[in-house]
């Protein structure tokens, strides 16, 4: 099967498209798609997303490395400043997601951060995480080749994966292993010899301690003959990346990640991934071309895959606030609530990123998720409710729920608040 033949888009279809490619669905913004076909709707969402829009970047102090000669008072000051900057950056990211006119851009920034995973607590330099975030904004819907080359020089990623200490005679394999297993080929498509060859090729790739920029230390680089993917030569990091990009497994691995992001938490059909990988590779790794193939596919529009993905904490909280245009609680509260639900913003627990899927929900987090939604409704102001569309309960459920409600819709609910509370606390609201 290839691409669906599409006519004018229906309400439940644009809701599905909007939920999967954005953060929530604003009722008033859905009207612009009334007269559009599915093709035009997809094209508008994918090609109108701008990498240039953002809030003003937060002012973060450059982090000063620890020095044993520093006084205890100076160390306390540095610790407080570091903690403050981490908080500022996480709140800035939440505020950007809430205010953006281009939610697909923010979704792709989150996607690439989870793909090229970096933890702020390990890197311990918020200014470098901001620089990385800007990189994902610039290339998140651009070209994967360029993104891969640039992110391989990203100071935050190199520090996180310990490559700044990798040198001739003592290569560190962390960066090389994740490059092959998580970033490009995927598990099962490389050998331990490939990992060693890549690790040797990336020796000398590190970070300047003064400028905090990428630095190639020629004196630490291993220029010997290396073995990688059946070839041998005096490879450097650029050679390794170029060889990885020639492998069909790289395009298919990214296609599989797009399946998990936009289609389903279930295992994909192998032929679907091969088809998307072919499109991606022959589009010279243009990310938008892959995304268009995914969104136009029969798999994306299948009723089987609608309303069966579990919302991430960010999708749940930020998406709800954006959909309803409710005055949000403080960004600090949003950050801490996402933390409590298992999505510590800019701090994935492992190099594999957030586990996602069914791991988002257990008995504790489900109860907490419901309570957070209840609190949002109960704390909404009269002005908030005046901004919302005054819809009958059935229409409100059709707008906000990706699938049929679990709890029966009551025949009579007197107020907008009661209607909204019923929908947002229904178990089906946890799905997208």
C-alpha positions in Angstrom: 0.0 0.0 0.0 1.2 3.5 -0.8 -0.3 6.9 -0.1 -4.0 7.4 0.4 -6.2 9.3 -2.1 -7.5 12.1 0.0 -10.5 14.4 -0.3 -11.7 17.1 2.0 -10.7 16.5 5.5 -13.3 15.7 8.2 -13.4 17.0 11.7 -12.2 13.8 13.4 -9.4 13.6 10.8 -8.0 17.0 11.4 -8.3 16.5 15.1 -6.2 13.3 14.7 -3.6 15.1 12.5 -3.5 18.1 14.9 -3.1 16.1 18.0 -0.3 13.9 16.6 1.7 16.7 15.0 1.2 19.4 17.6 0.5 20.1 21.2 -3.2 20.0 21.7 -5.9 21.2 19.4 -7.4 24.7 19.6 -11.0 24.7 18.4 -10.7 28.1 16.6 -7.6 27.1 14.7 -9.3 24.0 13.4 -11.6 26.1 11.2 -8.9 27.0 8.8 -8.9 23.4 7.5 -12.7 23.3 6.7 -12.2 23.7 3.0 -8.9 21.9 2.7 -8.1 18.4 1.5 -6.1 16.0 3.6 -3.1 16.6 1.3 -3.3 20.4 1.7 -3.9 20.1 5.5 -0.8 17.9 5.9 1.2 20.2 3.7 0.1 23.3 5.6 1.1 21.8 9.0 4.5 20.4 7.8 5.7 23.4 5.6 4.3 26.3 7.7 6.3 25.2 10.8 9.0 27.8 11.2 12.4 27.1 12.9 12.9 30.9 13.3 10.2 31.7 15.8 11.2 31.5 19.4 10.9 33.5 22.6 14.0 35.5 23.5 16.7 33.2 24.7 17.3 33.2 28.5 20.4 34.8 29.8 22.5 32.1 31.3 25.8 32.6 32.9 28.7 30.6 31.4 29.5 27.8 33.9 32.9 28.0 35.6 34.5 24.6 36.2 35.1 23.5 39.8 38.5 24.5 41.2 39.8 23.0 44.4 41.3 26.3 45.3 37.9 28.0 45.3 36.5 29.0 48.8 33.5 27.2 50.2 31.6 30.5 49.8 32.5 30.7 46.1 31.4 27.1 45.6 28.0 27.8 47.2 27.5 30.7 44.9 28.3 28.7 41.9 26.0 25.9 43.0 23.1 28.3 43.5 23.8 29.9 40.1 23.9 26.5 38.4 20.6 25.5 40.0 19.0 28.8 39.1 20.1 28.5 35.4 18.8 24.9 35.1 15.4 26.1 36.4 15.4 29.1 34.1 16.1 27.0 31.0 13.5 24.3 31.7 10.9 27.0 32.4 11.9 28.8 29.2 11.3 25.6 27.2 7.8 25.2 28.7 6.9 28.8 28.0 8.1 28.4 24.4 5.9 25.4 24.0 2.9 27.2 25.4 3.2 30.3 23.3 4.5 29.0 19.9 2.4 29.4 16.8 4.3 26.4 15.4 3.7 23.5 17.7 5.2 21.0 15.2 8.5 22.8 15.5 8.4 22.3 19.3 7.4 18.7 18.9 10.3 18.0 16.6 12.7 19.8 19.1 11.5 17.4 21.8 11.8 14.4 19.4 15.4 15.1 18.5 16.3 15.8 22.1 14.9 12.4 23.0 16.8 10.9 20.0 20.2 12.5 20.6 19.7 12.2 24.3 21.5 14.6 26.6 20.9 15.1 30.3 21.4 18.6 31.8 22.3 17.1 35.2 25.2 15.2 33.8 26.4 17.9 31.4 25.9 20.4 34.2 26.1 23.4 31.9 22.7 24.8 31.0 24.2 27.2 28.4 25.3 24.2 26.4 21.8 22.6 26.5 20.4 25.9 25.2 22.9 25.8 22.4 21.8 22.3 21.6 18.2 23.2 21.7 18.8 26.0 19.2 20.5 23.4 16.9 17.4 21.2 17.0 15.2 24.2 16.2 17.4 25.0 13.2 17.6 21.5 11.7 14.6 19.7 13.3 12.6 19.8 10.0 15.6 20.3 7.8 18.2 17.8 6.6 19.2 14.8 8.8 22.7 14.6 7.2 23.5 18.1 8.3 21.9 17.6 11.7 23.9 14.4 12.3 27.2 16.1 11.3 26.5 19.1 13.5 25.2 17.2 16.5 28.3 15.0 16.5 30.2 18.2 17.2 27.7 19.4 19.8 29.5 20.2 23.1 26.7 19.0 25.3 26.4 15.6 23.6 30.2 15.1 23.5 30.4 15.8 27.3 27.3 13.7 28.1 28.8 10.7 26.2 32.3 11.2 27.6 34.0 11.8 24.3 36.0 14.8 25.5 38.2 12.3 27.3 38.7 10.0 24.3 42.2 9.8 23.0 44.7 7.8 21.0 45.5 4.6 22.8 42.5 4.9 25.2 39.4 5.5 23.1 36.1 5.9 25.0 33.4 3.8 23.3 30.3 5.6 24.7 29.8 8.1 22.0 30.6 5.6 19.2 28.2 3.0 20.6 25.3 5.3 20.9 26.0 6.8 17.5 25.6 3.4 15.9 22.9 1.9 18.1 20.7 4.9 19.0 21.4 7.6 16.4 21.8 5.8 13.1 21.9 2.0 12.4 19.9 0.6 15.3 20.5 -2.5 17.4 21.7 -5.6 15.6 23.2 -3.8 12.5 26.8 -3.4 13.7 29.6 -5.4 15.4 31.9 -4.7 18.4 34.6 -4.2 15.9 32.6 -1.4 14.3 32.2 0.2 17.7 35.9 0.1 18.3 36.7 1.5 14.8 34.3 4.3 15.3 35.6 5.1 18.8 39.1 5.3 17.4 38.0 7.6 14.6 36.4 10.0 17.1 39.4 10.3 19.3 40.4 14.0 19.7 36.8 15.2 19.3 36.1 17.2 22.4 35.2 20.5 23.9 37.4 23.6 24.5 37.3 24.2 28.3 37.5 28.0 27.8 35.2 28.7 24.8 32.9 25.6 25.5 32.9 25.0 21.7 33.8 21.9 19.7 37.5 21.4 19.4 39.5 18.8 17.4 42.7 17.8 19.2 44.9 16.5 16.4 47.6 15.4 19.0 45.0 13.1 20.7 43.5 11.7 17.4 44.3 8.1 16.4 45.3 8.3 12.8 46.0 4.6 12.4 44.2 2.2 10.0 40.8 1.3 11.4 38.1 -1.3 10.5 34.5 -0.2 10.1 31.6 -1.8 8.3 33.7 -4.1 6.3 36.2 -1.4 5.2 39.6 -0.3 6.4 41.3 3.0 6.3 42.6 6.0 8.3 39.1 7.0 9.1 38.1 10.1 11.1 34.7 11.0 12.6 33.5 12.6 9.3 34.3 9.4 7.4 32.3 7.3 9.9 29.2 9.5 9.7 29.3 9.5 5.9 29.5 5.7 5.8 26.6 5.5 8.3 24.5 7.7 6.0 25.1 5.3 3.1 23.6 2.4 5.0 19.9 1.8 4.4 19.6 0.8 8.0 20.1 4.4 9.1 17.2 5.7 7.1 15.1 2.8 8.3 16.0 3.4 11.9 14.9 7.0 11.8 11.7 5.9 10.0 11.1 3.5 12.9 11.5 6.3 15.4 9.0 8.4 13.4 6.6 5.4 13.6 6.8 5.5 17.4 6.4 9.3 17.5 3.5 9.7 15.1 1.8 6.3 14.6 1.9 3.8 17.4 3.7 2.4 20.5 3.3 -1.0 18.9 5.9 -2.7 16.7 5.7 -1.5 13.1 5.3 -3.6 10.0 8.8 -4.2 8.5 7.7 -3.4 5.0 6.3 0.0 6.1 9.6 0.9 7.6 11.5 -0.2 4.5 9.1 1.9 2.3 9.6 5.0 4.5 13.4 4.4 4.7 13.6 4.3 0.9 11.7 7.6 0.6 13.9 9.2 3.3 17.2 8.0 1.7 16.2 9.0 -1.8 15.1 12.5 -0.6 18.7 12.9 0.5 17.6 12.7 4.1 15.2 15.6 3.9 13.2 15.3 7.2 10.1 16.9 5.9 9.9 14.4 3.0 10.0 11.5 5.5 7.3 13.3 7.7 5.1 13.8 4.6 5.4 10.1 3.8 4.4 9.2 7.3 1.4 11.5 7.6 0.1 10.5 4.1 0.4 6.8 4.8 -2.6 4.5 5.3 -1.0 3.5 8.7 -1.3 7.1 10.0 -5.0 7.3 9.1 -6.0 3.8 10.2 -8.7 3.8 12.8 -6.8 1.1 14.5 -4.0 3.5 15.4 -6.2 6.4 16.5 -6.5 7.1 20.2 -4.1 4.3 21.2 -0.9 6.2 22.0 -0.5 7.4 25.6 0.1 11.1 26.0 3.5 12.1 27.4 3.3 14.4 30.4 4.2 17.3 28.2 1.4 16.4 25.7 -1.0 16.0 28.5 -0.3 19.2 30.5 1.0 21.6 27.8 -1.4 20.2 25.2 -4.4 20.8 27.5 -3.4 24.3 28.3 -2.9 25.1 24.7 -6.2 23.5 23.6 -8.3 25.3 26.1 -6.3 28.6 26.1 -6.4 28.5 29.9 -4.2 30.9 31.8 -1.5 28.4 32.8 -0.2 27.8 36.3 3.4 29.0 36.8 6.0 27.4 34.5 7.7 26.1 37.6 4.5 24.1 38.5 4.3 22.7 35.0 8.0 21.6 35.2 7.5 19.9 38.6 4.3 18.2 37.5 6.1 16.8 34.4 8.9 15.6 36.7 6.3 13.9 39.0 4.8 12.1 36.0 8.1 10.8 34.7 9.2 13.3 32.1 11.9 15.4 33.7 12.4 18.1 31.0 15.9 18.1 29.6 16.8 15.3 32.0 16.1 11.8 30.5 17.2 9.1 32.8 19.3 7.1 30.3 21.0 7.6 26.9 17.9 5.8 25.4 15.8 8.8 26.4 12.3 8.6 28.0 10.9 5.1 27.9 7.5 6.4 26.8 4.5 4.4 25.7 3.0 2.2 28.5 5.8 3.3 30.8 4.2 6.7 31.1 1.3 5.3 33.2 1.1 3.2 36.4 -1.4 3.3 39.2 0.3 6.3 40.9 0.8 8.4 37.7 -2.7 7.7 36.4 -4.2 9.0 39.6 -1.9 12.0 39.6 -2.7 12.7 35.9 -6.4 12.7 36.6 -5.9 15.0 39.6 -3.8 17.5 37.6 -6.6 17.7 35.0 -9.2 18.2 37.7 -7.1 21.0 39.2 -6.7 22.7 35.8 -10.5 22.8 35.4 -11.2 23.8 39.0 -8.6 26.6 38.9 -9.8 28.0 35.6 -11.2 31.5 35.8 -14.5 32.9 34.5 -12.5 34.6 31.8 -10.9 31.3 30.8 -14.3 29.7 30.3 -15.6 32.7 28.2 -12.7 32.1 25.8 -13.7 28.4 25.3 -16.2 27.4 22.7 -19.6 26.8 24.5 -20.2 23.3 23.0 -22.7 20.6 24.0 -21.0 17.9 26.0 -21.0 15.4 23.1 -19.3 17.9 20.8 -16.8 18.8 23.6 -16.0 15.1 23.9 -15.6 14.7 20.1 -13.2 17.7 20.2 -11.0 16.7 23.1 -11.1 12.9 23.1 -9.1 10.9 20.5 -11.5 7.9 21.1 -14.9 7.2 22.6 -15.2 8.1 26.3 -14.8 5.3 28.8 -17.4 6.8 31.2 -21.0 7.3 29.8 -21.8 10.9 29.0 -24.4 12.2 31.5 -27.6 13.5 30.0 -27.5 16.8 31.9 -24.5 18.8 33.1 -25.4 22.4 34.0 -22.2 24.3 33.6 -19.2 24.5 31.2 -17.0 23.6 34.1 -18.9 20.4 34.8 -18.8 19.4 31.1 -15.0 20.1 30.9 -14.3 18.3 34.1 -16.1 15.2 32.9 -14.2 15.1 29.7 -10.7 15.8 31.0 -11.0 13.3 33.8 -12.2 10.5 31.6 -9.5 7.8 31.1 -9.8 8.3 27.3 -8.3 11.7 27.7 -5.0 10.1 28.5 -4.8 8.9 24.9 -3.9 10.6 21.7 
